[in-house]
Amino acid sequence: MPRIKPFRGIRPPQDLVELVESRPYDVLESDEARVEAGDNEKSLYHIIKPEINFEPECSEYDERCYTEGARQFRLFQENGWLVQDEEENYYLYAQAMTHRDGQLHWQYGLVVCAHVDDYMNGVIKKHELTRRDKEDDRMRHVRETNANVEPVFLAFKHNPALLALIDKVAAQTPVYDFVAPIDGFSHKFWVISDAADKALITEEFAKMDALYIADGHHRSAAAARVGAEKGAGPDAESSFYMAVCFPAEQLTVLDYNRVVKDLNGNTKEEFLQKLAVNFDVECKGAEEWHPEHAHQFALYLDGEWYALEAHAGTFDPTDPIGVLDVDISSRLILQDILEIGDLRSSKRIDFVGGLRGYGELKRRVDSGEMVAALALFPVSMDQVMNIADTGNIMPPKATWFEPKLRSGLVIHSLD
């Protein structure tokens, strides 16, 4: 059962939130953060991307950056740009994004402190591998700031009691309500201070079998390592880390698509012939075409879109990994035909998150930078949770969650 607790959040005053809040540290480059921060001394980028406070060529892994991030965090608190709540609270965070069908979709997450032991023992389940260097980077940032400045993105299975509580809180006036300038997504935030509401949240999470990491595997690993390093005991504040927990049914997983630099020596005709061994191949012409269900793929090549339908027998429907379209396409197209092995290291392939749209796939191919694009039907949250429940790991570049959590709405101190 997951162990969670409320916490004394460190937050910007209501009139400063839009100056403080930012995109997550890992979705933009240092130069982009420098531009977005501009002359805004209150931007959270000074804490989470502290290299912007040094010369442009400064690496984000420069030793000075970790000290600077901690210094900026103290400065923000001294200046009153971040203020700690007097009581331990839970929080509700809502995000809205317009889907491709034109409908506005809201998702509501409870902001809690999760226990590092639950990550270590698998109660908080992961579906991706982590890289040690990225863990080390986040660990240094947590250690130096002595805080979880940015939350982990978790999901939980259907829970009627929590959904009812979320509805009740969301009917109240939020303390923050703004539209992010970069992507146009809406964000709202409430403080849950009622004792009965807090008790219900704690009790309902204790009834769950598991929580699932949607995004933030490296932040989870780093928080767990810092908690173990401090060794302050299971009830210490440093044994908990900040997470936003969403009902799984509200989450949107977008397609995570591929673009390749070459056809491995094949002509267009030879490539299409080799595809026909394992797929039904149908030319759809120049008009953009999207896969309509799992095991169907969209190929953009030489100015035309093609529908690819995997043949029966090319995958095992009982295999939680083998049934995934990312695995099917990796085995039958990228490896067997194009001989692209390690997707994490190959220079012949790149990846385009679904939010950028098919227009980005077409642009990169039409420009001559890439020779072909392969678009996949999105993975479902049920598949993500099934992978985690069976102890498996998703193939690389399988999930793209949108919208991303905004940073700076609330911070968790390890003291």
N, C-alpha and C positions, 0 to 999 in steps of 0.2 A: 504494500500500500504506500503511495507517495506521502511523504511528510512535508507539509508546507507551513508557512507562518506569515503573518503580516509584518510590516517593517516601517520604520520611520523614513519615509522617502525624502530625498533631497531634490527640490523642484524649483523651477523658475517662478517668480511672481507672475500673476496672470497677465500683467501688461508687458512682460518681457519674453513670454514664451516663444513668440515668433522670431525674436532676435536670437534666442538661444538654440532652439531646435535645429536639427540637421539630418541629413541622410546618414545611414550607417557607415562606419569607417571603411568597410570592405567593398563598397559598391562604386567607389570613385577613386581616381588617381590623385596624387598629391597636388598636381597642378590644378586639377578641377576644384579641389577643396580650397586652394589658395584663391582662386577666382571667386568661388561662391562666398567665402568669408569676406573677401574684399577688405574694407576698412572697418568692419563690424567686430569690435573687440569682444563682444558678448557671444559670438558664434561658438558653438560647442566644438567646432573643428580645431580650435586652439587646444582642446583637451584630448580629443580622439585622433586628430591628425596633427600633432604638435610640430611636425617637420615644417609646417607652413610658417612657423615663427623663425626659421633659419634661412640660409641662402637657398636659392632654388634647386641647386644640385644636392642638397642634403637628403640622405636616404631616410626613409621612414624607420629603418632599423638602427639608425645612428644612436649611440649610447645617450647622447644629450637629449634625445626626444622623450625618452621615458621619464627623465627627471623634469623636463619642461612640462610634460603632460600633468604630472603631479603638482608642479608649481602653479600652473594655470587653474587646476581644480581648486586649490586653496584660495587663489586670487578671486575666483568666481564667488566663493562663499564669503570671503572678507568684504567683497563689494556688494553683497546682497543680491547678486544675479542668480544665485542658487541658495535656497533656504530649506533647512531640514524641518519636517513636520514634528510637532510636539508629541504626537501619539503614533503608535504602530497602526497602520491602516493597510487594507487591501485597496486596489485601484481598478477601475474599468477603463479600458482603452478601445476605442472604436475607429475603424478605418473604412473608407468607401472608395470603390473603384468602379468605373463604368466598363461593363463587359462588352465583348464584340457584338452582342445582340442589342446594344444600346441601353440596357437596363443598369441602373445604379445598384450596386451590391455592397451591403454593409457586413462587416465581421466584427465581433465583440470579444475581446480577450481580457481575462482577469490577470492583473499584475500581482504576482506573489513572490515569495522567497521559497525556492525549492532546495532540498537538502542534497549536499554533494555526495553523501553515501548512496542516495538513490541513483545517481549517475554511475557511480563506481560498481554498484551491484546489479545494474540492469533494470531497475524499476523505471528509470527514465531511459527510454530505449532509443538507440540511434540507428540510422540506416545508411550512413556514409562513413568512410574511412577519414581519419584526420592526418595531417602532415605535422611532424614534430616541430619543424621550424615555425609554422604558423601557431601551434600551441605555445611555443616558447615566447613568441612575440606577445600574444594576448596575456600570457602568464606574467610577463614583465610589466605590462600595463596595469593589470589588476594589482600586482604587488606594490608598484610604485604609488599608484593613486589610493591604494587601500580601499578600493570600491569596485563594484560592478557598474561602470558608467553606462554600458549598453546592455539591454536584456537579451536573453535567449528566447527564441520563438518555439513554443511547445504547443501540442495539440492533445485534446482528450476526447474520448468516445462519448456518445450521446448521454447527457445527464439532465433529465427534466427539471430537477430542483435548481440546478445552477442556471439553466436557461430562463426559468421563471424569475430568479433573482436578478439576472442580467437585464431582463425586460423592465423590472421595477426600477432599477438604478438608472437605466437609460432614459426613462421617462422624466427624470429630474434634469435640472439645468446643469450642463457640464461646466467644469472650472476652466477648461481649455476647449476652444472650438475654432479651428482655422483650416485653411486650404494651403497645402504646401506649394511653394512657388515653382518648383522644378517640374513636377509631374502632374500637378493639379488634383491630387488625391485629397480627400477631406479627412480630418482627424478630430476626434473628440476624446475628452478625458474627464473622469469623475473620481472623486475620493470616496471610498467606502469606509465610513467611520462608525457606523451603527454596530453595537456590540453583538446583537443577534445575527446580523448579516455576516459579520466576520466569523462568528462561531459556525454558522451554516456552511460557509465556504470551506473552512478547515475540516469539518466533519465529512462533507461530500467528497473532497479529495482523498480523505483517508479510506473511503469505500472503494476507490478505483483500483484496478489491477496494475495500471501503468500510465505513464505519460510518454509522449512521443516527440522527439526533436524534429521540428519541421525545418528550421534554419538556425544555425548557431552552434554547430558541432565543435568548432574550435574554442568558442567562448565557454561552452560547457566543460570541455576537457581542461581548459586553463583554470576555471574556477575550482574544479575538483582538485587540481594539483596544488593550488594555493591553499585551499582548505586543509589538505593533508600536510602541507608544509608548515602551516601555523600550528597544527596539532593542539588546538585549544579546547577540544572536546566536542561531543555531538550537539550540545545545546548552544555553542558559541555562535555569535553572529557570522563569523568567518566560515562556519560550516554550512552556510546557506548562500545561494546566489539568485539573482533576480531573473525572473522569467515572465513572459506574457503567454498565458495559456488560453487557446481558442478552442471552441467546439469544432471537432474535425469536420462536421458537415457544413460548416460555414466557410471553410478554406478553399481557395482557388489555386490549383496547380496548373501552371501554364506549360505549353510545349517548350522543350529545350532542343533547338535544332542545330544541324551540322552544315558546315560549308567546307568543301575540299579543294585543294589547290590543283590537283591533276587526276587523271583517270588511270594512273599506273601503266601508261603506255598503250592503253586501249583507245581505239577510235570511238566516236559516239555510237556508231552502229554495233561495234563489238561489245561495248559496255552494256547496251540495251539487250543484246542477245544473251549475255551472261546473266543479267538480271532475270530474264525470262525463265531460267532454269528453276528458280525458287519463288518467282512472283508472277502474277498476272500483270502485264504492263499495258497501260492504255494511255495514249497521248490525249491530253485535254486542251491543247492549243496554248495560245499566249495569255488567256485570261486566268488570273490567279485561282488556284483550286486548293481546297483544304481537305485533309483526311476526315472521313465521317465517322470512323469507329476504330477501335484497337486493331492492330495488325494491318492497317492501311497506312501508306506513306505517300507523301507528295515529293516528287523529284523535279527540280528546276534545272534544265540543261539546254544550252544553245537557244535561249529565248522561248522555250516551251515548257509547260508543266505536264508531268506524267503522274498517273495514279498507279501505285504499286500495291498489290494485295498479296500477302504472304500465303503460299500454298499450305493446305493442311498437311501435317506431318513434318513441317519445317521447325516446329517448336512443340514443347511438351506442355499442355495446358495445366498439368498438375504440378509443374515446377515453378515455384514463386519467382525465380529469377528468369528462367528460360522463357516464360510466357510474356515477359516485358518487351515492348517494342524497342527499347534501347538495346536490349540484348540481341534480339532478332536482327536488327539493322547492323549492329556491330559485328556479329558473326557472319552473316550472309552477304553483306555489302562491303563494309569497311575492311574486314579481315580477309575474307575469301577472294574478293575481286580486286579491291584496291590495295590490299596488303598493308593496311594501317593497323599496327598492333596496339601499342600502348597509347590510349587516347589522352593520357595525362601529359605525355612528353613529346608526341609526334608534332613536327612543325608543318605537316601537310594537311592538318585539319584545324578548324577553329569552331567555336560554338556561339550561337546567337540566342539569347533569352527571348522567350515568347513575346514579352512586352514590346520589343522593337518591331515585331510584326514581319509579315512576309515581304513587305517592301524593302526591308534591310537585306533579306536573303537575295532578292532580285537585284538590288543595287550592287552587292558585292560580286555577284556573278557577271552582271552586265558590264561592270567596270573592268573586267579582266583580272581582278585580284584573285578570284576563285573561279573554278571551272564548273562547279555544280553545287547545288544546295539540296539537302534532304530534310524535310519537315516531318515531325512525328506527331501522332495523336498523344495528348497529354496523359501522363500517369495519373491515376486516381489516388485520393487519400486512402481508400481502402487498400490499394496495392502497397502504398508506403507503409501503412500499419502492419499489413500482413508480412512484408519483408522484415520489419523490426521484430514482430512477434515470433517469427521462425528463426531468428538469430542470423539472418542473412544480411548482406550488404548490397546496396544498390550499385549498378554499374556507374562509372563516372558520368557526370553531367546529365543526370536523369530528371531532376526536379528543379523547377523554377517557381518559387512562390512570389506572388504579388497580391497586394502591395507590400513593400518592405516596411518594417517597423521604423518609425521616426525615432531618433535618439534625442535625449535631453529633456524628455517630458518628466522623467523620474529616474533617480539614481539610488543605488543601495550602498551604504557605507558598511564596511566589514567590522567597524568598531561597535 
